[in-house]
Amino acid sequence: MLDFASLLVAIGFATAFLSVILFAAWKTSRGDGFLLTCAIGAVMIAVSVGFSTLDSFHPSNWVLGIAFALLLGGIANLYGSATQFRLGGSPWRRIATASLVTAIPMLLPLLSGYNGITYAVGFTGSAALLLMTSYQFWRAREQAPMTTLGIASLYLLVGLSFLPRAVLVLVRDGIVVTGPPRNWAQDLSVMLVIGAIPALGAMTMALSQIRTAQAHRREALTDPLTGLMNRRALFETHAGEMKPTDVTLLFDIDEFKSINDTHGHAMGDRVISLFAEALKANLPASASAARIGGEEFAVILQDATLDRAMRHAEAVRARFIALVEAETRLTCTASAGLAAGGPQAANIDRVLAEADRALYEAKRGGRNRIIAARQPAREILPDDAASSPANPEPVPSA
């Protein structure tokens, strides 16, 4: 048999150091609250190990009860950390519920002096909480597949290792024991825990870094005022050739400069936000909508016809007018140009250029209208390059 007390001391120091690292990481990234919850769990487990070590030298049912209560509370915090990572929000109600559900069944055998049953119930509760934690990380696997599945696997292995401990303590030691159970399952479980602690710590830190990187990328690809894609995101999403069934809509808020000049930039920002709301309310979920300029928006509808795109554009235009009038009592309109991908290959730049020409016609025709490009976007061939304008006229800023 291994020196059990030394193994417990190793676990205690490992979890204590892990809690310090996790707390320091949380201090530098306050948005990752799951790190703090995990750090609290590690502290509770470290203190629990201290009481377990004391119980191994001076067996006492009360020391045993405190050790298991802290252990179950610590693992419940790990479970809460996993749910917090996956779902967000406060984990404390789940933590309290999990702690009570697993700890209360130990009270009766503990008070009755049946410490063997106390061990079995405590090991079973620990296994249940660890398996629940594993399940939460498995459910969150889309956020960072390799890392979350690695964490889920470790929690699964450690959780399963507690089950033979619960069985053997009753089968080999009985319902009353004179000290901590010693058997192969106990040694195997403790060795797994010692190996899992640094691995879980490293992967938990990696999760935080991955989430931070993902948040930074979202910020880089999102317009902060509207929550829509920005120009970079739109061009990255549609970097290849446009399909013939893709339709591009280019919107521009009419006479937007006069709104800023007359009513201030705060009102201008609100008008832009209302246009984004109109887009979100009247476009299919598959559409790519982006703010590509000050008051200019682009939408790409996949597998659509010009007629269908025209209906969506008209719904956006009408909704925008109603929203602005209802909230600000201003009369504000928008114009749009539409262009389809066409039978020949065309990239997003060429299709946007076609939509831009149609938008210019809508502006020149009196604004507050939607016009589709006369011809679908296509590659400019050498034969007709001379007849094609090198620099299409820009949309008026008014």
C-alpha positions in Angstrom: 0.0 0.0 0.0 1.1 3.6 -0.7 1.6 6.1 2.1 -1.9 7.4 2.2 -1.2 10.4 4.4 1.6 11.6 2.1 -0.8 11.3 -0.9 -3.4 13.3 0.9 -0.8 16.0 1.6 0.2 16.1 -2.0 -3.5 16.5 -3.1 -3.9 19.3 -0.5 -0.9 21.3 -1.7 -1.8 20.8 -5.4 -5.4 22.0 -4.9 -4.2 25.0 -2.8 -1.7 26.1 -5.4 -4.3 25.6 -8.1 -6.8 27.8 -6.2 -4.2 30.6 -6.1 -3.5 30.3 -9.8 -7.2 30.4 -10.7 -7.9 33.3 -8.4 -5.0 35.3 -10.0 -6.4 34.5 -13.5 -9.8 35.6 -12.4 -8.4 38.9 -11.1 -7.0 39.6 -14.6 -10.1 38.5 -16.4 -13.1 39.5 -14.3 -15.5 38.4 -17.1 -14.6 34.7 -16.5 -16.5 34.2 -13.3 -16.3 30.5 -13.6 -12.6 30.8 -12.7 -13.5 32.3 -9.3 -16.1 29.6 -8.6 -13.5 27.0 -9.5 -10.9 28.6 -7.3 -13.4 28.6 -4.3 -14.0 24.9 -5.0 -10.3 24.2 -5.0 -9.9 26.0 -1.6 -12.7 23.9 -0.1 -11.2 20.7 -1.4 -7.8 21.6 0.0 -9.2 22.3 3.5 -11.2 19.1 3.2 -8.0 17.2 2.5 -6.5 18.7 5.7 -9.3 17.3 7.8 -9.0 13.9 6.0 -5.3 13.9 6.9 -6.2 14.7 10.5 -8.8 11.9 10.5 -6.2 9.4 9.2 -4.0 10.0 12.3 -6.8 10.6 14.8 -10.0 9.0 13.6 -13.2 10.9 14.6 -16.7 10.8 13.2 -17.0 14.6 13.5 -13.7 15.3 11.7 -14.9 12.8 9.0 -18.2 14.6 8.7 -16.5 18.0 8.3 -14.0 16.6 5.7 -16.8 15.1 3.6 -19.0 18.3 3.9 -16.1 20.4 2.6 -15.3 17.9 -0.1 -18.8 17.7 -1.4 -19.1 21.5 -1.2 -15.9 21.9 -3.1 -16.9 19.5 -5.8 -20.3 21.2 -6.0 -18.4 24.5 -6.7 -16.6 22.7 -9.5 -20.0 21.6 -10.9 -21.3 25.2 -10.5 -18.2 26.5 -12.3 -19.0 24.1 -15.2 -22.6 25.3 -15.4 -21.4 28.9 -15.2 -19.0 28.3 -18.1 -21.7 26.7 -20.2 -24.8 28.8 -19.3 -23.5 32.0 -17.7 -25.4 33.6 -14.8 -25.0 33.0 -11.1 -24.1 29.4 -10.1 -24.8 29.7 -6.4 -28.3 28.2 -6.3 -27.1 25.2 -8.2 -24.1 24.9 -5.9 -26.2 25.1 -2.7 -28.7 22.6 -4.0 -26.0 20.1 -5.1 -24.1 20.5 -1.8 -27.3 19.8 0.3 -28.6 16.9 -1.8 -25.3 15.1 -1.5 -24.4 16.0 2.1 -27.7 15.5 3.9 -27.8 11.7 3.3 -24.6 11.4 5.4 -26.1 12.9 8.5 -28.1 9.9 9.8 -25.3 7.3 9.5 -22.8 9.8 10.8 -24.9 10.5 13.9 -25.7 6.8 14.3 -22.0 5.9 14.4 -22.1 4.0 11.1 -19.0 5.7 9.7 -18.6 3.0 7.0 -21.9 4.0 5.5 -20.8 7.6 5.8 -17.8 6.9 3.7 -19.9 5.0 1.1 -22.5 7.8 0.9 -19.8 10.5 0.7 -17.9 8.6 -2.0 -21.1 8.1 -4.0 -22.1 11.8 -3.7 -18.6 12.8 -4.8 -18.9 10.5 -7.8 -22.3 11.9 -8.7 -21.1 15.5 -8.6 -18.0 14.8 -10.6 -20.0 13.0 -13.3 -22.5 15.9 -13.4 -19.5 18.3 -13.9 -18.2 16.1 -16.7 -21.6 16.2 -18.4 -21.7 20.0 -18.2 -18.3 20.3 -19.9 -19.4 17.8 -22.5 -22.5 19.9 -23.2 -20.2 22.9 -23.7 -17.9 21.2 -26.2 -18.9 23.5 -29.1 -17.1 26.4 -27.4 -13.7 24.7 -27.4 -14.0 21.1 -28.5 -10.6 19.6 -27.7 -10.2 21.4 -24.3 -13.7 20.9 -23.0 -13.7 17.2 -24.0 -10.4 16.8 -22.3 -11.8 18.3 -19.1 -15.0 16.2 -19.3 -12.9 13.0 -19.7 -10.8 13.8 -16.6 -13.8 14.5 -14.5 -15.4 11.3 -15.8 -12.4 9.2 -14.9 -12.0 10.7 -11.4 -15.8 10.4 -10.8 -15.9 6.8 -11.8 -12.9 6.0 -9.6 -15.0 7.0 -6.5 -17.6 4.3 -7.1 -15.5 1.2 -6.3 -14.3 3.0 -3.2 -18.0 3.3 -2.1 -18.6 -0.4 -2.8 -15.4 -1.8 -1.2 -15.7 0.1 2.0 -19.0 -1.7 2.7 -17.9 -5.1 1.3 -14.5 -5.3 2.9 -14.7 -2.9 5.9 -18.4 -3.0 6.9 -20.7 -0.3 8.2 -18.4 0.6 11.0 -14.6 1.3 10.4 -11.8 2.2 12.8 -10.1 4.5 10.3 -9.9 5.6 6.7 -10.5 2.6 4.3 -7.3 1.3 2.7 -7.7 -0.7 -0.5 -6.7 -0.7 -4.2 -9.6 1.4 -5.2 -8.7 4.1 -2.7 -5.1 4.2 -3.9 -6.1 4.2 -7.6 -8.6 7.0 -7.0 -6.0 9.1 -5.1 -3.4 8.7 -7.8 -5.9 9.7 -10.5 -6.8 12.8 -8.5 -3.1 13.8 -8.1 -2.6 13.4 -11.9 -5.8 15.1 -12.8 -5.3 18.3 -10.7 -2.5 19.9 -12.8 -4.1 18.8 -16.1 -7.5 20.2 -15.1 -5.8 23.4 -13.9 -4.0 23.9 -17.2 -7.0 23.1 -19.3 -9.3 25.4 -17.3 -6.8 28.2 -17.8 -6.7 27.4 -21.5 -10.5 27.6 -21.6 -10.3 31.1 -20.2 -7.7 32.1 -22.8 -9.7 30.6 -25.6 -12.9 32.4 -24.5 -11.0 35.7 -24.3 -9.6 35.2 -27.8 -13.0 34.4 -29.1 -14.5 37.5 -27.4 -11.7 39.7 -29.0 -12.4 38.2 -32.4 -16.2 38.9 -32.0 -15.4 42.5 -31.1 -13.2 42.8 -34.1 -15.9 41.6 -36.4 -18.9 43.3 -34.8 -20.2 46.8 -35.2 -20.4 48.1 -31.6 -23.4 50.4 -32.2 -25.7 48.0 -33.9 -24.4 44.5 -33.0 -24.4 43.6 -36.7 -21.4 42.4 -38.7 -18.9 45.1 -39.7 -17.4 45.4 -43.2 -14.5 43.1 -42.4 -16.8 40.3 -41.1 -19.0 40.5 -44.2 -16.1 40.2 -46.6 -14.6 37.3 -44.6 -17.9 35.5 -44.5 -18.4 35.8 -48.3 -14.8 35.8 -49.4 -15.3 33.4 -52.3 -17.5 33.7 -55.4 -21.1 34.6 -54.9 -23.7 32.0 -56.0 -26.2 32.9 -58.7 -28.9 32.6 -56.1 -27.3 35.1 -53.7 -28.9 38.5 -53.7 -27.1 41.6 -52.2 -29.1 44.5 -50.7 -27.4 47.8 -50.1 -29.2 50.3 -47.9 -28.5 54.0 -47.2 -30.4 56.2 -44.7 -31.7 59.2 -46.6 -30.4 62.7 -45.7 -28.6 61.3 -42.6 -26.2 64.2 -42.4 -29.0 66.6 -41.8 -30.2 64.5 -38.8 -26.8 64.7 -37.2 -26.5 68.5 -38.0 -30.0 69.3 -36.8 -30.6 66.9 -33.9 -27.1 65.9 -32.8 -25.0 62.8 -33.1 -26.8 61.0 -30.2 -30.0 61.2 -32.3 -28.1 60.0 -35.4 -26.7 57.0 -33.5 -30.3 56.1 -32.3 -31.6 56.3 -35.9 -28.8 54.0 -37.0 -29.7 51.6 -34.2 -33.4 51.7 -35.2 -32.4 50.8 -38.8 -30.5 47.8 -37.4 -33.6 46.7 -35.5 -35.6 46.9 -38.7 -33.1 44.7 -40.4 -33.1 42.1 -37.7 -36.9 42.0 -37.6 -37.4 41.6 -41.3 -34.6 39.3 -42.5 -34.3 35.5 -42.4 -31.9 34.0 -39.9 -29.6 32.9 -42.8 -29.1 36.4 -44.0 -25.7 38.2 -43.5 -26.4 41.8 -42.4 -23.6 44.3 -41.8 -23.0 48.0 -41.2 -20.3 48.8 -43.8 -20.2 52.6 -43.4 -21.6 55.5 -41.4 -25.3 55.1 -42.5 -24.8 52.4 -45.1 -25.8 48.7 -44.6 -25.3 45.6 -46.7 -27.3 42.4 -46.6 -26.6 39.2 -48.5 -29.6 36.8 -48.9 -28.6 33.3 -49.8 -30.8 31.1 -52.1 -33.1 34.0 -52.8 -34.8 35.6 -55.8 -34.8 39.3 -56.7 -38.6 39.4 -56.0 -38.2 37.8 -52.6 -35.3 40.2 -51.8 -37.4 43.1 -52.9 -40.1 42.1 -50.5 -37.6 41.9 -47.6 -36.1 45.3 -48.5 -39.6 46.9 -48.6 -40.4 45.4 -45.2 -37.2 46.8 -43.8 -37.8 50.2 -45.3 -41.4 50.4 -44.0 -40.4 49.1 -40.6 -37.6 51.6 -40.3 -39.9 54.6 -41.1 -42.4 53.4 -38.5 -39.8 52.8 -35.7 -38.2 56.2 -36.2 -41.5 58.0 -36.2 -42.8 56.2 -33.2 -39.8 56.8 -31.1 -38.4 60.2 -32.2 -41.3 61.8 -34.1 -38.9 62.4 -37.0 -39.7 61.5 -40.6 -36.7 59.4 -41.8 -36.5 57.2 -44.9 -34.1 54.9 -46.5 -33.2 53.8 -50.0 -31.9 50.5 -51.3 -30.2 48.9 -54.3 -30.4 45.2 -55.1 -28.1 43.0 -57.2 -28.0 39.2 -57.8 -25.0 37.0 -58.3 -25.9 36.2 -61.9 -25.1 33.2 -64.0 -21.4 33.9 -64.2 -18.9 34.0 -61.3 -18.8 37.2 -59.3 -17.2 38.1 -56.0 -18.7 40.3 -53.3 -16.9 43.4 -54.6 -18.5 43.2 -58.0 -22.0 42.4 -56.7 -21.8 45.3 -54.2 -20.7 47.6 -57.1 -23.9 46.6 -59.0 -26.0 47.2 -55.9 -24.3 50.5 -55.4 -25.3 51.6 -58.9 -28.9 50.6 -58.2 -28.8 52.5 -54.9 -27.5 55.6 -56.7 -30.4 55.4 -59.1 -32.8 55.2 -56.1 -31.2 58.3 -54.6 -31.3 60.1 -57.9 -34.9 59.1 -58.4 -36.1 60.9 -55.3 -35.0 58.6 -52.4 -37.2 56.5 -50.2 -37.4 53.7 -52.8 -35.8 50.4 -53.8 -34.3 49.7 -57.2 -32.9 46.4 -58.5 -29.8 46.4 -60.8 -30.8 46.2 -64.4 -28.3 43.4 -65.1 -27.0 40.7 -62.7 -23.4 41.1 -61.5 -20.9 39.4 -63.7 -17.2 39.3 -64.4 -16.0 42.2 -66.6 -14.5 40.5 -69.7 -11.7 42.1 -71.8 -14.1 42.7 -74.7 -16.4 45.0 -72.7 -13.8 46.4 -70.3 -13.5 49.5 -72.4 -17.2 50.2 -72.2 -17.4 49.6 -68.4 -16.8 52.6 -66.1 -13.5 52.1 -64.2 -14.9 53.9 -61.2 -18.6 53.8 -60.7 -20.3 56.9 -59.4 -20.5 56.9 -55.6 -23.8 57.1 -53.7 -24.5 60.7 -52.7 -24.0 61.3 -49.0 -27.2 63.2 -48.5 
